[in-house]
Amino acid sequence: MNYSGGICLREFTDKDVDFDVYYSWIRDYDTIRFIGRREYLLSIEEEEVREYIRALNRSPNDCFFKVFYEGTFVGTLKIGHINWELLMADMGIMLGDFKVRGKGISVQIMKMGMTYAFEKLGLRKLTGGCASENIPMQKCFEKSGFVREGCERQSLLLEGKFQDHYRYGIMKEEFMTEA
């Protein structure tokens, strides 16, 4: 996919040479602590993760990309649960490489994904969500033009504590006027 500010997106498959890097990220507590997938830290096997990626690749309702920054694999972008009737999808990113966190590239990644979703897929709305304590993701959504549409109070159990789940959304015309 296109390059922007040293960022490149490529389809992620289960046979990818970077699979082991991805698998190590989802087994790392600090990387996945806010995504609510405790099973990643428990007993998930490589083959289960490979099957998850294969399912995304087969699905007409999901897109899964590797994110490269200055030539290095640093994270993933998912446009998922595409509803072709309503022309909507969820969007999220994961930065697995600690060296690139806090450098502001998450907003660039989101905007590249939004461009793909709105222009290539023809979607009209994107949504996303994050835990109330995930301040970096909240800032990413907001700097990318997403609007907080709601709060599901105490609907997440993370680190033994109930947290609110913030829901975000952006319409195609909002993105187009901002871009």
C-alpha positions in Angstrom: 0.0 0.0 0.0 1.0 3.6 -0.1 3.9 5.1 1.8 3.4 8.1 4.0 6.0 9.6 6.3 8.1 6.5 6.2 5.0 4.3 6.9 4.0 1.4 4.6 1.1 -1.0 5.0 1.2 -4.6 3.6 -1.3 -7.5 3.9 -0.4 -9.8 6.8 -0.7 -13.5 6.2 -0.2 -16.5 8.4 2.9 -17.5 6.3 4.5 -14.1 6.7 8.2 -14.0 7.6 7.4 -11.6 10.4 4.9 -13.9 12.1 7.3 -14.7 15.0 7.7 -11.0 15.7 3.9 -10.6 15.8 3.5 -13.7 18.0 6.0 -12.3 20.5 4.1 -9.0 20.6 0.8 -10.6 21.5 2.5 -12.6 24.2 3.9 -9.4 25.7 1.8 -8.0 28.6 2.7 -4.3 28.0 1.7 -4.6 24.3 -1.7 -6.3 24.8 -2.8 -5.2 28.2 -5.5 -2.7 27.0 -6.9 -4.9 24.2 -8.8 -7.2 26.6 -7.4 -10.5 25.2 -6.1 -12.3 28.3 -6.0 -15.5 26.4 -2.9 -14.2 24.5 -1.0 -14.4 27.7 -2.4 -17.7 28.9 -2.2 -20.7 26.6 -2.6 -19.5 23.0 -0.5 -21.5 20.6 1.2 -20.3 17.4 -1.2 -22.4 15.3 -4.3 -20.7 16.9 -2.8 -17.3 16.0 -2.0 -18.5 12.5 -5.6 -19.7 12.1 -6.9 -16.3 13.3 -4.8 -14.6 10.6 -6.0 -17.1 8.0 -9.6 -16.4 9.0 -9.1 -12.7 8.6 -7.5 -13.3 5.2 -10.4 -15.4 4.0 -13.0 -13.1 5.3 -14.7 -10.6 2.9 -15.4 -8.5 6.0 -11.9 -8.0 7.4 -8.5 -6.4 6.3 -5.4 -7.1 8.2 -2.2 -5.2 7.5 1.4 -5.2 8.7 2.7 -1.7 9.5 6.3 -0.8 8.5 8.0 2.3 9.7 11.3 3.2 7.9 11.4 -0.4 6.6 10.9 -2.1 10.0 7.8 -4.1 11.0 6.4 -2.1 13.9 2.7 -3.1 14.3 -0.6 -4.0 12.7 -3.7 -2.3 11.4 -7.1 -4.0 11.2 -10.2 -2.8 9.4 -12.7 -5.4 10.7 -16.3 -6.4 11.0 -17.1 -4.6 7.7 -20.9 -4.3 7.3 -21.3 -3.9 3.5 -25.0 -3.0 3.9 -24.3 -0.2 6.3 -20.9 0.6 4.8 -19.3 0.6 8.3 -16.3 -1.1 9.9 -14.3 -1.1 13.1 -10.7 0.0 13.0 -7.8 -0.4 15.3 -4.0 -0.5 15.5 -1.3 -2.2 17.6 2.2 -0.9 17.9 4.3 -3.8 19.0 7.7 -2.3 18.6 8.4 -0.2 21.8 11.0 1.9 20.0 8.3 3.7 17.9 5.8 4.3 20.6 5.3 8.0 21.5 6.7 9.2 18.2 3.3 10.2 16.7 3.2 7.6 14.0 -0.1 6.0 15.3 -2.1 9.0 13.8 -0.4 8.6 10.5 -1.2 4.8 10.5 -4.8 5.6 11.4 -5.1 8.1 8.6 -3.6 5.7 6.1 -6.2 3.1 7.2 -9.0 5.6 7.0 -8.0 6.6 3.5 -8.0 3.0 2.4 -11.4 2.3 4.1 -13.1 5.4 2.7 -11.5 5.5 -0.8 -10.7 1.9 -1.7 -13.5 0.1 0.2 -16.1 2.8 -0.2 -17.1 2.8 3.5 -19.0 5.7 4.9 -18.2 5.3 8.7 -15.5 3.9 10.8 -15.7 3.1 14.5 -13.2 2.1 17.2 -12.9 1.7 20.9 -10.5 1.7 23.8 -10.3 1.3 27.5 -10.7 4.5 29.5 -7.2 4.1 30.9 -5.7 3.8 27.4 -4.8 7.4 27.1 -2.5 7.0 24.0 -5.3 5.3 22.0 -7.8 8.0 23.0 -5.3 10.7 21.8 -4.8 8.7 18.6 -8.5 8.5 17.8 -9.1 12.2 18.6 -6.0 13.4 16.6 -7.2 11.3 13.7 -10.5 13.1 13.7 -12.7 10.5 15.4 -15.4 11.8 17.8 -16.2 10.1 21.1 -19.7 8.8 20.5 -20.2 7.0 23.8 -19.1 5.4 26.9 -20.0 1.8 28.0 -19.6 2.2 31.7 -17.5 -0.4 33.5 -17.9 -2.9 30.6 -14.2 -4.0 30.5 -12.4 -6.0 33.0 -8.7 -5.3 32.7 -6.0 -6.1 35.2 -8.7 -7.0 37.7 -10.4 -3.7 37.5 -13.6 -2.6 35.7 -13.0 0.1 33.2 -15.2 2.2 30.9 -15.1 1.4 27.2 -15.0 4.5 25.0 -16.5 4.3 21.6 -15.3 6.5 18.7 -16.6 7.1 15.2 -15.8 9.2 12.1 -17.9 9.7 9.0 -16.3 9.8 5.5 -17.3 13.4 5.0 -15.6 14.4 8.3 -12.4 12.8 7.3 -12.5 14.2 3.8 -12.9 17.8 5.1 -10.0 17.3 7.6 -7.5 15.6 5.3 
